[in-house]
Amino acid sequence: MTHLRTSLRALLAGAGMLLAQGQPGFAAGFDGAIKNNALALNAAGTVAAVSNSEESAVIVYDVAKGTVLRRLDGFATPRNIVFAPDGARFYVSDSGTGRITIYETATGKEAGILAAGPGAFGTVLSTDGARLYVNNEAASTLTVFDTKTMLAEAVIPGFSQPRQGVKLSPDGKTVFVTNFLGDKITLVDTATNKITGEIAGFDKLRAISITKDGKTLFAANSGRNTVGVVDVAARKVMSEVAVGKDPYGAALTPDGRFVYSGNLKDNSLSVIDTGTLKVVATVTGLNEPRQAIAFSADNAHAYVLNRDLSVAVVDRATNAVVSTMKP
């Protein structure tokens, strides 16, 4: 096992080094035509970190004050951000450099780098934060990192351009990986790191979310302006809800009662009641909302990333933008 981990790390590190040295084909914008954004909150809901793949910086906000804590520069195409369960650190993936950079939340200091290889995109942590799962859209793989040793435990093949959408089931037993090519979701057993099945029937699949009981999955279909409703046990799309134009987001509120869809071309959010599966409100006044939607722990506010890396604060009671955090 030690030899395997070392070999995997050497392979991924080598790919990352080629990127850093600017080798042909792996310049900063080698996958720049693929655009996305990210917004993550720490568990306490006091710090937000945001990125857009077209910007070279990650902005970190003090949520209570609505002000910038710091700016982290030097990225090529930042893709996704996740906080450790205790909120002490956060991970930023960069497909252009092939690296996952770890930062201390309190200071903004770099705490480590995981060499994931060119195309490192969507990320999700295990419930205990011991493992980080990384989609690689260029290699069509899922890499499993041990976050303590910073070594790759496994590189799982068999995907078709997995991008930002990757989620862990509430029981921690399954990773759901979106495949942009083929429009399907692949299921991976976290105990064996083996693919166990797939769910098809999507159209330009974007973000996904899963209910706390693990029974229902919501998926944004930007190709037909809907959010798909999936029966996880049956591995089947049971229905679709029509939303705005070019939906990227499918963010589930903490209480599980609503799904917020970020509609890129409408500059809006569609709010879906998960009980009736109907749109009950539309939030306007946004600028190119995509996947980057998060919620306060008390369920009172939604945070939505705009194109300019500002964050719109939405009052959930009125579904109106009440303030904006500006970079």
Secondary structure as UniProt FT lines:
FT   HELIX           2..20
FT   TURN            21..22
FT   TURN            24..25
FT   TURN            28..33
FT   STRAND          37..41
FT   TURN            43..44
FT   STRAND          47..52
FT   TURN            53..54
FT   STRAND          58..62
FT   TURN            63..66
FT   STRAND          67..72
FT   STRAND          78..83
FT   TURN            85..86
FT   STRAND          89..94
FT   TURN            95..98
FT   STRAND          99..104
FT   TURN            105..107
FT   STRAND          110..115
FT   TURN            118..119
FT   STRAND          120..125
FT   TURN            127..128
FT   STRAND          131..136
FT   TURN            137..140
FT   STRAND          141..146
FT   TURN            147..150
FT   STRAND          151..156
FT   STRAND          166..168
FT   TURN            170..171
FT   STRAND          174..179
FT   TURN            180..183
FT   STRAND          184..189
FT   TURN            190..193
FT   STRAND          194..200
FT   STRAND          205..210
FT   TURN            212..213
FT   STRAND          216..221
FT   TURN            222..225
FT   STRAND          226..231
FT   TURN            232..235
FT   STRAND          236..242
FT   STRAND          251..252
FT   TURN            254..255
FT   STRAND          258..263
FT   TURN            264..267
FT   STRAND          268..273
FT   TURN            274..277
FT   STRAND          278..283
FT   STRAND          293..295
FT   TURN            297..298
FT   STRAND          301..305
FT   TURN            307..308
FT   STRAND          311..315
FT   TURN            316..319
FT   STRAND          320..325
//
